[in-house]
Each structure stands twice: as C-alpha cells, then as structure tokens.
Amino acid sequence: MITEGAQRNVRPFVSAEPRVNRIGLGLAALGRPGYINLGHAGDLHGETDPESMQRHAHAVLDAAYSAGIRYFDAARSYGKAEAFLGSWLAMRGLGRDDVFVASKWGYTYTAAWRVDAEVHEVKDLSLATLRRQYGETCELLGSHLRLYQIHSATLDSGIFDDDSVLDELARLRADGLAIGFTATGPAQAETIDRGVQTGAFDAVQATWNLLERSAQEALKRAHDEGLRVIVKEAVANGRLTARGGAPLLNDAARAAGVTPDALALAAVLAQPWVDIVLSGAATSAMLQENLAAGDVAINGALSDRLASLAEDPEEYWATRSRLPWN
C-alpha cells in the first residue's frame, strides 16, 4: 500500500468547478494527425501540419481549462502532445500547482507525421527506453510533470518482474514523482492485480466503459489499496458516441437529454472507485458535449438498461484492434 505522502502527491488537482472535477483531458487525439477514434480525420478538417495542430490543441486545452478541467494526460507516443501541452502551459503562465500533468513512457512514435504509416508506434518497456523518454518528457513538461506511467503494462511484457525498471521508478518516486501504470487488453484485471501487488505504484489507468467492464473488480481493489484510478477510453474510441450508432445508447441519451458520449462518461463517473475519467475530445465542441456528463444522474433503472451493452472482453479488444487509423 502506498504511503500517505504518496497519496497526497498523486491526488488530482480538484477544480473550483465541482461538476467537472473528476474529468480530465487525454491528448491522444490532439498530438498527432492519425488516431483510431471514429471520425478523427474529419475533426481535423485536413489541417494536420504541426503548426495548425498545435493551435488546435491549444484551443481545446483553453476550453478545458476554462470549463474547470485541471487534469491533463499525455504520452511520449502521442506525437507532439507533450510539446503542445508544454507550450500551452508556458503561454498561459500556468505553474505546477495550477494543473495536474501526467504522461507515459514505453511507446515511441514512429509514424513520422503520416496517417498512412505502416507502424504508428513501437512498444519497448526497457530501462533504456524509460531513461531516454523520461529525459525527453522532462525537457517538454519540466516540473509540471506529477505522474509518470508505464504505457500499456501487461503480464506478458514482464515489466512487473524487471527489477532494473522497478528500481529506476522507485528512485523517481523517492524524488517526489508519482508513479503509475496503464493496462490494456482482455487481461486487464490480472495486470492490475499484479501491479498493485508490487507496491510500486500510486495510480492505475485502465479501460472501463459500457462495452468493456471486465476490469471493474480489479479497479475496485486497486482503489481500496489506495491507488488513484484513472479511466481511459470511456467512449470506446468513438463507438459510444453518436458516430458509433448504438441504438440503445442513443435512445437512452435522448431520454436523458444529453448526447451518447455524455451518457457514456456519466456511467463511468457513477462508479465510486473512479477518481478521474478522461475525455479524449478532439475538438472544443466535442469537449463541451462530454462535460455534460457532470449533470447526468445514473439511477438503477438506467444502469440496468445500459448493462445490456456489455460485450465479451475478447470481442471488444478484437474490434478495437481492427479500428483504422484516420
């Protein structure tokens, strides 16, 4: 179990706006021209040169901050996301205590700013990659960085048994940096339990949404052990939005007076073990729709109705793996 000091270090910055103080902004769709979200290409309107994308990212970051969001999540593999976030923080004069910045290491962006690249990112959870990417992240985010996460830890990767990596992460943790890991795939639950067992982490980030709920009990256990729980892919890369065409979700959202994405995010916020749910909004308009989740109450009848959306984890992750980069 993490120490009380570590808990204080990783606790997300609580916004002055209560309705959004558990919503963060993930930058996966903002830092590179290609991503697997449904309709991502249309969100960028063909303006995919780095300068245009930086302006676009800054506009979404401005909208998030104005709405009360204070938790921002990037990664080395998100193209220029860390650079865009770092330049925005500098331009707005925001300090470490004004925001809560998290990032990740373990994947290297390899698409060379092309949407049609054969390989968009390469995974390597070695000590050498950790040291290189931590240095790169610090150059871009400096002292703003408060949580550093292993990107897509799995049992197969052996990362939880790599003493050299765990020792390096422990050194960073001793210096005051909170350490976390993200989980992915149909075996998320087993990965989360193993990560918690090491006692090396302050936070866990995993996929939980109306389609993929298999990590729920493991995330509850992690929360009970004192880790902060961050939920990613709450709208299933666009499948739980109006673009996804899920009739049951669309009907329930219409009855609730919100968009499908807002209802999907509200379902995550209804889980008491969730500390932060990430909006992956690619536009300011999309972000505003997401933020309506803070006004939605999920009662028992609605929760039971939405439960029928759940898929078999193997099916869910197989579908995700087939989503095209666009």
C-alpha positions, 0 to 999 in steps of 0.5 A: 500500500502506498504511503500517505505522502504518496497519496497526497502527491498523486491526488488530482488537482480538484477544480473550483468547478465541482461538476467537472472535477473528476474529468480530465483531458487525454491528448491522444487525439490532439498530438498527432494527425492519425488516431483510431477514434471514429471520425478523427480525420474529419475533426481535423478538417485536413489541417494536420501540419504541426503548426495548425495542430498545435493551435488546435490543441491549444484551443481545446486545452483553453476550453478545458481549462476554462470549463474547470478541467485541471487534469491533463494526460499525455504520452511520449507516443502521442506525437507532439502532445507533450510539446503542445501541452508544454507550450500551452502551459508556458503561454498561459503562465500556468505553474505546477500547482495550477494543473495536474500533468501526467504522461507515459513512457514505453511507446515511441512514435514512429509514424513520422507525421503520416496517417498512412504509416505502416507502424504508428508506434513501437512498444519497448518497456526497457530501462533504456527506453524509460531513461531516454523518454523520461529525459525527453518528457522532462525537457517538454513538461519540466516540473509540471510533470506529477505522474509518470506511467508505464504505457500499456503494462501487461503480464506478458511484457514482464515489466512487473518482474524487471527489477532494473525498471522497478528500481529506476521508478522507485528512485523517481518516486523517492524524488517526489514523482508519482508513479503509475501504470496503464493496462490494456487488453482482455487481461486487464484485471490480472495486470492490475492485480499484479501491479498493485501487488508490487507496491510500486505504484500510486495510480492505475489507468485502465479501460472501463466503459459500457462495452468493456467492464471486465476490469471493474473488480480489479479497479475496485481493489486497486482503489481500496489499496489506495491507488488513484484510478484513472479511466481511459477510453470511456467512449470506446474510441468513438463507438459510444458516441453518436458516430458509433450508432448504438441504438440503445445508447442513443435512445437512452441519451435522448431520454436523458437529454444529453448526447451518447458520449455524455451518457457514456462518461456519466456511467463511468463517473457513477462508479465510486472507485473512479477518481478521474475519467478522461475525455479524449475530445478532439475538438472544443465542441466535442469537449463541451458535449462530454462535460455534460456528463457532470449533470447526468444522474445514473439511477438503477433503472438506467444502469440496468438498461445500459448493462445490456451493452456489455460485450465479451472482453475478447470481442471488444479488444478484437474490434478495437484492434481492427479500428483504422487509423484516420 
